[in-house]
Structures are given as structure tokens and as C-alpha cells.
Amino acid sequence: MSATVVVLDYGSGNLRSAERALARVGADVTVTADPDSALDCDGLVVPGVGAFAACMAGLRSVGGDKLIARRIELGRPVLGICVGMARKAAPIPVSLRNTLTRNRPPSAET
């Protein structure tokens, strides 16, 4: 069975390029803004191209910012591309930041 992957459609981003690449490696890919699909899938891809402010407005309009945060809280995979990655790095609630810090693997430099 193929992994189910949602490419989050928030009105910006290289949706079709991401969709084709994922399908080529065997994923069952859906491009959608549906929050239930985005939460339930095996992997969420958040593409991004263009102006940061416009992408963020689009993400917020479909609840993408909350979807990303929720998936991270649940330990579910999220791949951000370009602005999508920048969104993942945006301020994280303190409770989640503490959890991520506790679960961080040891540094290779120690």
C-alpha cells in the first residue's frame, strides 16, 4: 500500500511539481485544502513559491498554520518546501517548543 500524501493547496506554491514528484516515487497523492485530509494523511507537504506575506495569508485562509502546528504536535510528518519550510520555522507555542526540545536527538558534536 502506498503512503497517502497531501499537498496542501492554499493558493500558492509549486503544487503540481510536488504532486508529480511524489507520485513518481509511488505516493498516493492528493492536492487539497481539506483540513481532515491534511490531518489524517501519512505525510503533509506544504509547498511554497513567491512572496512570504502572500503565502502566509493563503496558509492562514485555509487553516494551514494550525494544521502544520497540530501535525507537529502529533509527531506526524510535515515537509515544507521554500516558504512552506519557513512557515514550519515560524514561532512555535512554548508548550510545543518544550516538547520538541526534550525529544531532540543528541547533537553529533557532543
N, C-alpha and C positions, 0 to 999 in steps of 0.2 A: 504494500500500500504506500502511495506517495504521501509525502508531507504536505499538509494544507498550509498554504502561504497566502496572506492577504497583502496586497499592495494598497496602501491607504490612499484613496482618492480624495484630496482636499482642494482640488482646483489648480494645483501647481505640481511641478515635478516631472521627471522623466518616467512617467507611468509605464508606457508601452515598452521602453527599453528594459526596465526592471522586469516587467511581466515576461517578455521574451527570453531574457537570460535565465530566469527561474524555471520557466517551462522547459527550456533546453536541457537543464540538468535534472529534469524529472519531477519537479514540484507540481502539485495541483494548485494552480494559481488563480486567484480571483482579484480583480481590481474593483474596490468598493469603498464607500464611506460608511457602510453599515457597522454600527458600534458592536453589535452582538457578534458578527462575523470576525471583526478585528480582535475582540477579546478571546474568542473561542478557538481561533486557528492555531496551528503548531508554531508558526512564525509570522511576525508582522514586519513588513518593510515600509519604511517612511522615506519616500524619495524626495528630492528637493533640487530645484534649479531656480535661480532668479533672486530677486530682492528678498532679503530676510524678513522685512516687515510685512510684505505681501504674503509670503509663505506662512508666517506666524498667524496672520489674520485668517487665512484659509484653514489652517490646522484648528484654530480655536472655533471656527464656524461649524466644524463637524465634530467637535469634542475630541479632536486628536490629541491635544495636550493631556487631557485626562486619561485617554486610552493608553497613551505611552506610559504615563506615571503608574497606572494600575497594573499594566503588564509587567513593569519593572518590579513593583511591589510583590507580585505573584511569582517572580522569578521566571517569567515567560520570555522567550527570545524576541528581541526587537533589533532590527538592523536599520540604522539611519544612514542615508546617503546625502552628502552635501549638507543642505540646510536641515534635512531630517536628522543628521547626526548632531548638528548644532542644537537642535531642539532637545535632544536627549541630554545634552550637557547643560541645558538651562537650569536655573535654580531648582533644586530638589528639596522637598519638605524635610525638615530636620529629622523627623522620625525615620524616614526612609534613608536619609544620608547616614544616620547612625547604624541602621541595619546593614547597609552596603559596606560601611567601614569595618564592622565586626566580621563580615563574611569575605573580606578581601583576601585573596591568596597571598602568601608571604612574598615579599619582594625578592627578586633574583639577586639583588645587590647585598642582601643581608647575610 
